Amino acid sequence: MRVVIVGAGAAGGLLAWALAAGGAAVTVIRRGTAATATDTISVVDPSGTRRAAPVTTAPGIAAVTGGPPDLVVCAVRMMSLGDALADLAAWPTTPVLTVQNGVGAEAAALAARPAAPLIAGSLTASVDRQPDGVVRWLRRGGIGLAAVSGPVGPLVAELARRFREAGLPARVYPEAAAMKWSKLVANLVGNASGAILDRDPASIYRDPRLFDLERRQLREAIDVMATQGVRPVGLPGAPVRLLVLGIRLPAALARPAFVRSVATARGGKAPSLRLHVAAGGGSSEVEWLNGAVVGQGKVLGIPTPVNAALLEAMRQVSADPARRAWFAGRPDRLEALVEGRPEASPAASS
């Protein structure tokens, strides 16, 4: 099995290592490299054991030899997915696996590559790439896989087998929408609010006011799912169905349990949106997380005011350092935005 991985970050590194360790011939597209070369990818697993697997690195798709591969894994962030898909024009019928957070990657892939079979993936393993290129697998999790289009059933089964042989838990789902929306719900937890306020998820959930805001955000997303006929499913290492049940419990019962779970959910790694804001902002995957909830809510006629406010605040703090500083550590200002009070407007704060 020949696999090309587009995206040499933490997620791409973990998947490249797992597939290579599972016996696949893997080429990683690594921009900036001078030429195609033999290399290794090293992963430090959750037990602290360092494991390596052989891969080939190439500076671009044009440098990949041997004809079209059996699979391309698009492991770039959503903001870069369009460019990654465009680069695959020479292989119009090669199957693609999308592993982006949020909802929207599969629709983009189908539009860009209508003749190519498509598999959706949801990665729940928490990973971080060190400056020396070593991938630290912080929390076990795993990967979910689901067929989207084309005759990919045997390929999905083979991928799951190879991931498991490498030690990465893999589960196959009958419906991609249920898997992707369930992962979206898990990704919402403490993500946008933590980025806006510059606080970690546990402190968000310890605050009764912010816990209420988080519950309202999640309930909106769950309502959007239910109206589409999409039922939440458990993901490897992410018991989303329990999250959905827990969020409906009385706050006095739910909040202590959530504080404990969110404190360890990412293996000590900050949520993606907080990392994004800390790195300087710009376009972020919030558009496919809270933005997906808001967009689908509009289509279905379901109000999503909390997700809309979080989306707007994330856009502000991503674009404007002054707004970033204004919101940091001030839950009252985020609450004002959610409730539509005038003190939350940029004009009022200038």
N, C-alpha and C positions, 0 to 999 in steps of 0.2 A: 504494500500500500504506500503510495507516494502522496505526501501532504505538503502544501505550502501554507505557511503561517504569515499573514500580513499583520504586522504590529508586534514590535519587539519589546513591549513593556512587560509589566508584571504578569498580567493575565496571559498574554501571548507566550511569555517565557514558560509559565507553568504548563500550558497546554502543549507547547512544543516538546518540553521535557517528558510529559506524560505519554504522548503519542510515540515519541522516540523510544522511551523505556518500554513501551508496549509492543515494540517491534516494527513500527512504521519508519519509512525513510522520509525524514523531515527536512525541509528547507525553510529557513526563517529569513524574511525580507528585512534587512537591517540597513536603513538609509545611512549614507556616509561611509560605508565600507568601500574599499578600493576595488575589490573583485570577489568573485565567488571563492569560498574557502571552506575547509573542514574545521569544525569547531565543536565545542561541548557546551551544554547548558547545565548549570548546577543549581539544585534546589535544596534548601535546608527545610526539612519537613517539620511538622509540629512537635515531633519528639526530639528535635535538635540534630537529627542525622543528616549529613550532607550526602546527596546522591547526584550523580552526573549521568548524562546521556549524550550520545553523539548526534550532531546535527550538521547541516550545511548552511552557511550564511551566504546571502546574495544581496547586492546593492539595489536590485529592483526586479520586477517581473520579467523584463527582457533578458535578464542574466540567467534565468532558470532554464536548465537544459533537460533534454529527454522528452519534450512534448508536454501536453497538458497533464497536470497531476490528477489523481483520483479525487482530491478534495482540496478546496481552499478554505482556510479558517480566517475570517475577518475579525481580528482581535483589537482593532483600533477603537477609540472612543467614538460616540455617535457623531460628534462634530466633524470627524474625519472620514466617516463611512462613505460618503458620496464619492470622494476622491479615490478611496480604496477600490470601490466597485468599478469606477471608470478605468482604473489601471488594468482590470481583468478582461478588457475588451478582446484580447487575442484568444481567450478561452471562453467563448460565449455559452458553451453547454457544460462546463465543469461545475459540479455541485459545490455549493457554498454553505458553510456553517457560520451563522451570526451569533455572537455572544455578548452583544451590547446590553447595557442596563436600560431599563425603561421599555416603552412600547413605541415601535416605529421602525426598527431596523429591518424587520422582515418585509414590511410594505415597501421600503426603499429598495431592498434587494430585488423584489419581484418586479418593480417598475424598471430598474436599471438592467435586469438580466432575465427577461421573460422566458427565455429558452432554457435557463439553468435550473436544475433541481435545487431545492433549498431545505436546509435543516435549521431549526431554531435551537439555541443553547442558552442556558441560564447558569452562570458560574456563581456558586455560593462559597467557594473557598476564599478566605481572606488572604491576599498576597501583597507583597511589597518588593520592589526591585531595588537592590542596593547599588551604590555608585560603582562597585566593581562588577556589576552585571549579575551577581548571584540573586536568585529569587528566594525570598523568605516566605514560606507557606505558614502563615501565622495561626490560622484556625482551620480545622480540617474541612468541613463543608464537603463540597463535591460539585458535580455538574449534572444538570437536567438536559435532556435531548428530546426533541419532538419533530416529526416530519411536518413540513409545510407544503411543499409541492414536489411533484415528480416521483418516480419510483425509487425512493430512498430507504425503504424499510430495511433491506439487508445492510446498507451502509450505516444506518443508525445503530443497528445491532452490533456491527463490527466495531464501531467507535466506542460504544459502551463497554464492549469486551476489552478493548485495548486500554481504555482508561482504568478499568478495574484491575487489570493485570499490573499496571504501574502503581496501583495503590490509591488512585483518585476515585472515590465513590461516584458512580454514575447511575442514573435512573432514567428510563424511557417513559415518556408521557404520551397518551393518545391524542391530546389536544394542545397545540402550541399556545393558544390564547390563554388557557387556564394557567399554564406554566409561566408565561411571560407576565401576566397581570399579578400572579401571586408573588413573583420576584419583585415586581414594582412595589407592591404593598410593603414587602420586607425592606426595600431600599428607602422608603419614605421615613422610616423610624429614626427620629433625631437627626435627619440629614439636612434639610433646608433650614430648619429652625436653628440647628447648631451652627451652620455656616453663617447665618445672618447675625446671630448673637455672639459668635465666637465662643461657644461653650460645648463641652463634650456631652454625648447623649445621656449619660447617667445623671448629670446635673440638670439637664432639661427635664427628665422624668421625675426628679426629686421635687421640682417646683410644681405645686398644685395647679397654678394658673397655666403653666406651659404644658403640663400633662393633659389638661383639659383641651388645650389647643391641638395637641398631638392626636388625641382621641377623635376630635372633630375632623381633622385632616384624614385620618385613616377611615373613619366611617363614611366620609364622602367617597373615597376611593372604592370602598367595599360596595356602596350603593351603586356606583357606576358599573362595577363588575356584575352585580346581581341583575341589573336592568338589561345587560347584554346577554344574560344567561350563562355567565362565566362563573364557575364555582372555584373557590380557592383550593389549592392542593399543597400538600407538604413537599418541601424541596430538601435535597440532601443537606443535613445540618441546619435547616431553617424550617421549623414547624409552623408554617404560615396559618394552618387551620386553627392551631392553638392560639396564635396571635389574634385571629379574628374573633374567636370565642372570648378571649381574655379582655379585649377592648370593650366588650359589652357588659363586663362585670361592674359593680359599683366601684367608684374610684378608690375607696378605702381598702378594697381587696385587690384591685388590679395594680395600683401604683407601686406598692412594694415589690411585687413579682416582676413588673416590668423594669424597675430600677436594677434588680439583680441580673436580669437577662441581657439588657442592653449594655451593661457595663463590660460584658465579656463577648458580646456578639461578633465583634470584628477583630478579636485577638489583640487588642491594644492599638489597632490602626484607626486613625481618625476617619470619619465618614468622607465619602468622595467629594461632596460639595464644599465641606470645610477646607479640605486640602486644596481644592480649586481656588477658593477665595484667598487663602493664605499665599498661594503662588502668584497672585496678582490679578485674578479674575479673567474677564473676557467671556466669550460664549461658553455655556456649560450644559451638562446633560439634564439640568433641571427642566429644560423644555420638553424632554421625553419622560420625565417623572411626574412632578406636579403638573407640568404643562399638558401631559397626556390625559390626566384626570380632568383638567379644566376643559380641554378640547372635546373629549368624548362626552363630558357632562353637558356641554352646549348642544351637541348633536342630539342627545337623548332628552334634553329638557330637565336635567337634574342640577339644582344649585350646588356650586362647589366654592363657596366664598373663602374658606380657609386656604384651600389649595391655590386659589387665585391670588390671595394676599401674599402667600409664601412665594409664589412665582414672581410677583411684582417686586417684592423685597429682594429676592435673589438677583433679579436683573439689576436692581439699583446698586447693591453692594458689589456686584461683579464689575460694574461699569464705573463706579465713582468711589474713590477712597474716602471722600468726605462722608458719604452715606454709610460706608463700612464702619467708620469710626463712630458715627452717630448712633447706629444700632447696637454696636458691640457692648455686651453686658447690660442691655436695657430692655428687658422683656416688656416693660410698659409701652415702649414705642412700637414694638411688634404688635402688641395687643391693639394699640390705637389704629394701626394699619388694617388689621383684621376687622375691626369694628367700624372702619370708615370714618374715624374721628379726624378733624382737620389738622391736629398737631402732627400727624404722620406724613403729611404731604411735603414734598421737597421745598415748595415755596415757603411753607410755615417754618421750616427748620433752617432756612438760609439766613 
